[in-house]
Amino acid sequence: MPAPKSRQSFEDLYRQLEETVTRLEHGGLNLDDSLSAYEEAVGLAQRCQQLLDRAELRITKLRETVAGAETESDEEGEMEASEEVLDEA
């Protein structure tokens, strides 16, 4: 039995998508079965895209967090350098 849709991994969904597309490509399905398989493939492709979009958003947020931390670190370094110059004067 397949895992619930909300719990399926990208890899599982993609594998199902590949299998469905293969069934369509091989032909031999009647019209109703072809339409059902096509609908299934579209749904799987949409779910895969949603998971990819979420992953991309997570990566973007991580990059922003790292860039923000680097900026803060750079600003602290600049402040310390400025303080050293003032102390020397």
N, C-alpha and C positions, 0 to 999 in steps of 0.2 A: 504494500500500500504506500503511495507517495506521501511524503511529509506534507503537512499543511502549507498552503501557499506562502503564508507569512514567514515560515521557518525554512523554506527551501533556500539553499545556497545558490549563488550565481552559477556555479559550475553544474549543479543539478538541473537548474532551469535551462541552461545553455545546451546541456546534453539532450534534454527532452525536445528542445527546439530543433536540434540537429536531426534527431530521430524522426520528428514530424515532417521536416522538410524532405528528408530522404524518402519517406513514404509517399509524399506528393510527387517527388521527382521520378520515382519508379513507375508511377501511374498504376493503372488497373483498379483504381477506386471508382465507385459510382459517384454521381454528382453530389448526392447528399453527404457521402463520406468525405469527398474532396472538400466540400464547403466546411464541414466540421473540422477537418484537419487544418484547413487554412485559418479558420477562426481561432483554433487552438494555437497555431503558430504565431498569429498576430498577438494574442494575449501573452504568450511566453516572451516574445520579442519586447513587448512593452514592459513587462516585469523585469527583464534583463536590463533594459535601458534605465529603469528607475533605480535599480541597484547600482549601476554604473554612475548615474548622476549623484547618488548619495555618496559613493566612494570619492568622486571628484570633489564634492563639497567638503568632505572631511579632509582631503589633501589640501585644498585651498585654505581651510581654516588653520590647519597645522602650519602651513607656510607663513600665513599671516602672523601666527603666534610666534614662530621662530624669528621672523623679520622684526616683529615688535620687540622681542627680547634682545635682539642684536642692536636695534636702535636705542633701546634703553641703556644697554651696556656701553654703546658708543657715546651716548650723552653723558653717562656717569664718568667715563674716561676723559671726555672733554672738560667736564666740570672739575675733575681732579687736577688736570693739567693747568686749567685756569687758576685754580687755587694755589698751585705750586708757584706759578709765575707771580701771583700777587704776594705770596709769602717771601719770595726772593727780593721783591722790590722794597 
